[in-house]
Amino acid sequence: MPVPERPVVTRIAPSPTGSMHIGTARTALFNWLYARHTGGTYLLRIEDTDRERSTEAAVQVIHDGLAWLGLEPDAPPVFQFAQADRHRQVVEDLLAAGRAYRCYMTVEELAAARELARAEGHAIRSPWRDRDPPQGANLPHVIRFRGPMDGETIVDDLVKGPVRFHNSELDDLVLLRSDGAPTYNLAVVVDDHDMGITHIIRGDDHLNNAARQTLIYQAMGWEVPAFAHLPMIHGEDGAKLSKRHGAQAVGEFADRGYLPEAMRNYLARLGWGHGDDELFTDAQAIAWFDVKDVVKAPARLDWAKLGHVNNHYLRLADDARLTGLVIEAMKRRAADLTSDLTPRLLAVIPLVKEGAKTIVELDDLCRFAVARRPIHLDGKSSSLLTSESRARLSRLSAYLADEDDWTPEALLSRLRSFAETEGVGLGKFGAALRAVLSGGLPAPDLASALTALGKTESLGRIEDALSRPQ
């Protein structure tokens, strides 16, 4: 009778050593999607063995990044450092089984062994691999894995296909350092086994580790998880992503005004896709995603495409939510905020959000509506207030004061009617009206700008401008 497949368990395993990189975010997304697609479980492990850099603040960055992305794990996180005794016990088991040995090489001997191995074209082999430990002395030593000398280790990668490693090229890796600290490759294997991880989905910079980790699994008699190594994310120029390409950390994307649902959609398309679909819901991504469909080639971060995706989600977003996000952006950018900020933003955001690619751009498009009276008129705006335009704006103000239906449609009709009454086109007074309403800041069409400001504020700004000395 066939053994039933284990339920899928994936994990994201970042180190709390700084900001959360966008590549880590995509790895988290793919683990989350695959777990959701298969009805499995998605877990978090904090690899906090670097005690100097693994601060509470750094750990919080991980939690905040995953929370913002909407990719929080299905259970409380596992902290790797807390499992150190378990890691050491596994090393004792490997020693007892003859699959590990104590290595007493000095620093100088290790350097010489490396030179010899390099010259002979094989991985480093310690002379203590086949020696008995020295008697009567507790000398400093590490514990190494006793790897096979010949044959191959095959990593049947779900993305790259079978990858073969000659065992002669895999060194006897250190399992425990001389101070008793477990090494990365050991700790990862033990933790993944104990957490019941069935699928290890991570960046392809870990592919070489997969062979060494496979050997440890086999030595312990444990089932080897399925591996899937994701291609790296490059900049638009095809080079490895770096600071010169712009934002790299999740927090930077949030500060620049991208929405988490847009980031999930866009990141899903970096290395994976469903036909020609560019825009899709989380539910669709979950239904369609299979890690086997991830491409082998590196993905490229395309800012224009990200802007397009984010604009799509801005247009779909609830205006009250966008108002809160714009207020946060204004505070970060040290804006001089009016007391009635929320109602003004609720009025203007529906009228301008289609033209914004980010919350920061939406902030810029809303600034005219929240400027304090009397608003500052830049040089160009002031130059439009000629004697003729002042007189016409005065008549327009009186004409608009009689309008009770303060909507874009009604106001556009009112503006056109006024132009006919004046015997001129809208262009004869439109620029001056825009200037006194916006002070030279970006603003939508005149009817929408008037609607966003409301009747009292609109007429007040016209009055302020007309009271300025020429």
N, C-alpha and C positions, 0 to 999 in steps of 0.2 A: 504494500500500500504506500503510495507516495507521501512524503512528508509535506504537510501544508506549508506554504510560504509564510514567513513571519510578517506581521504588520509592519509597514514602512515606518522607520524612525529616522529623521534627519536632524542635523544640528548645525548651528553656526558657532564658531569658536574663536572669537576675536581676542586679541591681547589688549589690556587697558593701558596703552602706552601713548595716548594722544587722541587726536580726533579720529572719527570713524570715516574711513576712506570710502569713496563712491564704489570702488570695486568690492569692498566688504559688504556694502549695502546691496549690490546686485547678487552676491553670493547668498546673503540672507534671503533675498526675494526668491531665488531659484529653489532654495531649501524649503521655504514656506509654500511655494506653489506646488512643489512635488509632493510634499506631505498632504496638502489639501486635496490635490488631484487624486491621490491614492487612498484618501481617508485615513492617513497615518498621523504621526505626531512630529511636531517641530520643536526642538529643544535648543537651549543656549548653554554654552560652557564658557566661562571667563578664564582665559589662560593667563593667570596672574602670577606666574612663577618669577618674573622679574620684579622683586619686591620693592626696589627703589622707585620704579616708574609706575607700579600698580597701586595708585592712590585711590581713595574713595571717589575723588573728583573724576579721575579717569574712568573708573567703572561707571559712574553716573553718565558720562558722555555716551557710553554704549547703550545704556537703558534709554536715555533721551533720544538717541538717534533711531533706535528700533521703534520706540513709541511714536515718534513723529512719522516714521514711514508706515506705521500701521502693521508692523511685523513683530509684535511682541510674542515671546515663546509660550508654549502650552503648559509650562511648568516652571517653578522657580529655577534660577540658574544653578549650575554646578560650578564650584570654584576649584580650579585645578590644584592650587597650592595646598588646599585642605585634604587632598587625596594622597599626599606624599608618602604616608606610611603604607598605604595600599600599593603604591608603585614599588616601594622597596621590598614588600613581601613578594611581589611577582618576580623581582630579580632574584630573591632567595630561591624561589621555585625553579627558575631557570638554571641557577647554579647547581641545585640538587639534581637536576635532570641532565647535567653536562652540557647545557645549551648556552652557558655563559662561563666566564673565567675571570680571575683576578689578574690584572696587568700591572706590573711594577716598573714599567719603563719610566726613566727619568725624562725631563724635558729635552735634554740633549739627545738621548737615545731615540726619542720619538721623532725629532727632527731628522736624524740620520735614517730612520726607518722610512720616513716619508720620501726622502731623496732616493733611496734604493727602490722603493715601490714605483716611483715615477719613472726611473730609469728602466726598470724591467717591465713596465706597462701593466701593472696590476694594482689592486687596492692594497692598502697597508695591512700587514699581518704582524701581530705582536709575537715576539719570541716566547712569550709566556702562554701562548695558546696551547702549547704541548709540554709545558713545564709544570712541575709541582711548585707550590708557593714556597718561598724561603722559610726555613725553620727558625723559631726562636726570636723573631723580630716582627714587630707590628709596623711595617714600612708603609709609607703613603702609597696608595694604589687606586686605580679605577676598576670598575667592573665592565667588561666588554661582552658583547654578544658573540657567540661562536657560530658564525655564518657558514653556509656551505662553500666549499672551495671551487666546485665545478658545477656544470649544469646551468639552467636558466630559471629566473623567476619571471613569471608572466603576470602582468597587471591587465586584466581584461576590462579596459576602461570603457564606460558607457558613452563617452564623447569621442575619444580618440581611437577606439578599437583596441585590439590586443597590442600591448607594448612589452617588448622583451628586454630583459636585463641579464647580462652575463654575470653570474654570481662571483666570478673572479674579479669583477670590477666593483663589487660592493664590499666596502671595508667592514671590519669587525667593529661596529659602532659602539661608542661608550653608552652604557645604560645608567650607571651611577658614577658621578664625579668623585674626586678624591675626598670631598667634604660630605659625601653621602647624598648630594642633591640629584634627583632623577633628571634625566635629559629629556628633551622635547619628544623625540620619536618614541621613547618608552612610555612617557606619560600619556601621549595621545592615544596610543594603542590600548592601554589599560582603561583609560577613561571612556573611549568609544565602546569598548567591550562591555564595561560595567553599566553604561547608559543604554545599552541595547541598540546602538546605532546600526542600522542596516544599510544605509546609503551615505557615503561621505562625498558630498558635493562641495568642491572648493576650487581655488585658483590653480591653474596649471603650473605655477611655480612650485607646487608641492608634488609634482609627478614623480620626481626622483625619490622622494620620501616614501612613496607608496610601495616601492619594491622592498625597502628595508622594513617597513611596517608590516608588510605581508609576511615576511620571514618570521617576525616576532609572533604574529597570530598563529602561524603554523607550528612554531616551536611550543606554544602554549596549548595547542590542540583546540584553538578557538575558531569559530566560523569567521572567514574573512568577509568584511562588508563589501558591497559593490562600490567601486570608485567611479567618480565622474569629475574630471578636471576641466574647469572652464577656461576659455581663452581670456587673455588679458584685455583690458580696456585701453585703447590708445587715443591720442589726440587726433584732431582732424587731419594733421599732417602725417599720420601713420606712426609717429614716434611714441614711445612709452609716455603715458600721462604724467605730467609734471606741473609745477606751479605756473610755468609760462603758458600753459593751456587754459588757465583760469581756475575756477573752483574745483576742489578735489574732495573736500570733506562734506559730509551730509549737512552739517550745520551751516556751511557756506551756501549750499543750495537753498536751504530754508530761509536764510537771511536775504538772499537775492530775490526771494518771492516766488519760488516754485511751490506748487501744491503737492502734498504727499501722494495723492491719487495719480497726478500727472507723472511723478517720479516713478511710481510703480509701473505704470503703463510704458513709459519710455525705457526704463531699465530692462523690462522684460524683452524689449526689442533689441537690446544689445547682446547679440549672440543667439537669439532665439526668435522665432516668428511663426505666425500662422497664415500662410499664404501671403497675400498683399495687405492684410489687415494692419493698419497703423494705430487705430484707436479702438480700444476694447475695454470692457468692464473687468473688474476683478473676477466676477463669476465666469466670464468667458475665458479669461486667462487660466483659471483653475481647471476649467473643463478641457481646455486645449493642451495644456502644458505637459510635456514629457521630456525628461532630461536627455533622453536619447536623441531628441531633435535639436539639441544645442549644436551650433556649428563649430568647426575646429579652428577657423581663422580668428584672429583678434578682432574685436569690435572697435568702432570709432565713435567717439563722443561728438555728436553733431549738434552744435548750439542752436542752429536755425530750426532743426527738427524738434528739439526739446522745447523751443519757444512756441512752435506750432501746437505741440501736444498740450502745453500748459495753457495756451489761449483757449483751447477747446474746453478744458476743465474749468477755467475761469468763467466762461460763458454759461456753463452748467451749474456753477456753484450758487448756493443760497446767498442773497445779498446781505443778510444780517451777519453771516459768517465772514464774508469778504470785508464788511465794515470793521469787524474786530481785527482782522489781519492788517487792514490799511492803517488803523489806529496804532497798532504795534509798530508798523513800519515807520509811521510818522514820528513816534516817540524815539525809535532808534536813530532817526535822522535829525533829531533835535528840532522838530517843527514847533512853531508858535501856534498852539492849538486853541481854537475858539471854544467857548463854553457849550455851545449847542452843536458839537461836532457830530455826534451820532445821527441825529435826524438829517443833517445836511448830507452826510455821506450816504445814508439810505436813499436819499433823493437822487444823488448824482451817479452813484455806482451803476444802476441799471442802464443809464444813458451813455456810459463811456467804457464799460468793461470789455466790449467787443474789440476795442482798439488796443488792449493791453496784453502783453505776453507774460508779464510777471506782476506780482503784488507791488513791487517797487514802481513799475510803470503805471500801474493803476493809481498808486499814491500820487505820482506826478500829474496824472490826468484829473485828479480830484482836488489838487491844491487850490485852484482858483475858487472853488466853492467854499473853502474853509478859511480863506484869508480874512484877517481882521479888518474892519472898517476904521478909518478910510484906507482902502487898499493902495499900495504903492504903485504908481504908474511909471513904467520905464520910459526911457527917452523916446522910443518910437511911439509908444502909446500917447504920450503927452503931445507929440507933434501932430497927432490926428485931431486934436481938439482946437480946430480953427474957429473963427467967429461963426462961419456958416454952419459947421457941424454942431457947435454948441446950441445954436438956435434950433436946429432941426432935432437934436436930442431932447431939448426942452419940450418941444411940441410932441415928440414921440412919448415922452414920459407921461404927459397928460393923456395921450391917446391910450396908452397901456393901462393907465389907472382905472379906466372904465371896464377893463376885461376881468370878468370873474372866473372864467374857465381857464385856469392857469395850467394848461397842458401843452405839449409840443405841437399838437395839431391845431389847437385854437390859436396859439401864439404865432405860429407860422402864418396862418390866415390873417391874423391881426397885422403882422409886419408887412405882408403883401398889400393889404388894404391901405396901410399908412403910406407905403411907397406910391400907390396909385393916387392917393390924395395929394401927395407932394409933387406928383408928376415926374418922379425919378425912379431909377432902379434901386434894388436893395443895396447894391454896391456903393451908392452915394453916402449911406450912413452906416452900413453894416460893419465896416472896419472900425469906425469910431465907437459904435455900440459895443463891439467885442472888446475893444481896448478898455473901456470903463468898467465892463463886467469882469474881466479877467486880469487886468493889469499887465497884460503881455504874457501871462502863463498859458500853457496849453489848455484848450477848452473845446467842447463839442460845438455843433452848429448853434446858431443864435437862439432858436426856439428851445433847444434842449438846455442850453446854458441858463436861459431865463427860468425854465421849469425847475432846474436843479437848485437854483438860488432861492426860488420862491418870490412871491410878489413884493413883499416888504423889503427884502434884501436887494432885489433887482432895482427897484425904484430908488432905494436908498443909495446904491452905488452910483446911479446916474446923477442923483442930487449932489453927492459928494464931489463928483468930477466937475459938475457945472459950477460949484462954489469955489473951485480952485482959481486963483488969479491967473490971468493969461500972461 
